[in-house]
Amino acid sequence: MVPKVGSQLFPLAFIFRRLHSLTGLFISLFLIQHLYVNSQAALFLGDDGKSFISSVNDIHSIPYLPLIEITLLAIPILIHIWWGILYVRTAKFNSLSSDGSAPSLPNYPRNHAFTWQRITSWILLFAIIAHVVHMRFIRYPEEVENGYAVELVQDPGIDSLAKRLDVKLEPQNGQIRAVAPDFGTAELLVVREAFKSPLIMALYTIFVLAACFHGFNGVWTFMISWGITISERSQKSFSIVTNGVMVAVAFLGLTAIYLTYWINLYE
């Protein structure tokens, strides 16, 4: 006889906690891929973001991409957010000072990590919504007859860059309508335009750091929850791995923010 979901052997809370954990691991893997692709707009200095353009065009050419984005990205993120909100609402922190009415154990680093995991979850909730609205709806390239069009603001380097990337610039209503030959080039212009703003740079810095900490601290707890790192030694060893990956992926994200416009594609 197979135990039913919701039975004493497999209670719903257990099932949803495991589902939350699995979706978190999947999202962390996506974060590595996403920030690696973004870093190519800046990391390979001097190639005018052509590595980024090639990677984005490859992704954009995947068959049934909208369906894949919904089933393999949007749904896991929504599941993780939904159950994560339940976690946050019931979380009790013990890393802060207390008057004695609540536990206070600030001398344990993992207690601070637990607190920051919940703080970053709120940051990410609003940041992900803003990011999707900004990049997927407000600034998403428009498909036109000769390629993909985006709206830009004039800056010192756009004319030179447009010539190198075969982008046509058309003055329009005090702005510039740029028509790129392919989707990847149009996306590069969108990323470049976003990181011209110091405010956007600051907000995305918080976003990237919060995402990297939340994701890879979550991977560390995933390994414990699934019984992979049981001993204290294995947990400490894997902590070195996750912290190293966290720093490396954060570096990729920050290069896209600070090097895309101001260093690699300024002129």
Buried (B, 14 or more C-beta within 10 A) or exposed (E): EEEEEEEEEBEEEEEBBBBBBBBBBBBBEBBBEBBBBBBBBBBBEEBBBBBBBBBBBEBBEEEEEEEEBEEEBEEBBEBBBEBBEEEEEEEEBBBEEEEEEEEBEBEEEBBBBBBBBBBBBEBBBEBBEBBEEBBEEEBBBEEEEEBBBBBBEEBEEBEEBBEEBEBEBEEEEEEBBBBBBBBBBBBBBBBBBBBBEEEBBEBBBEBBBBBBBBBBBBBBBBBEBEEEBEEEEEBEEBBEEBBEBBEBBBBBBBBBBBBBBBEBBBE
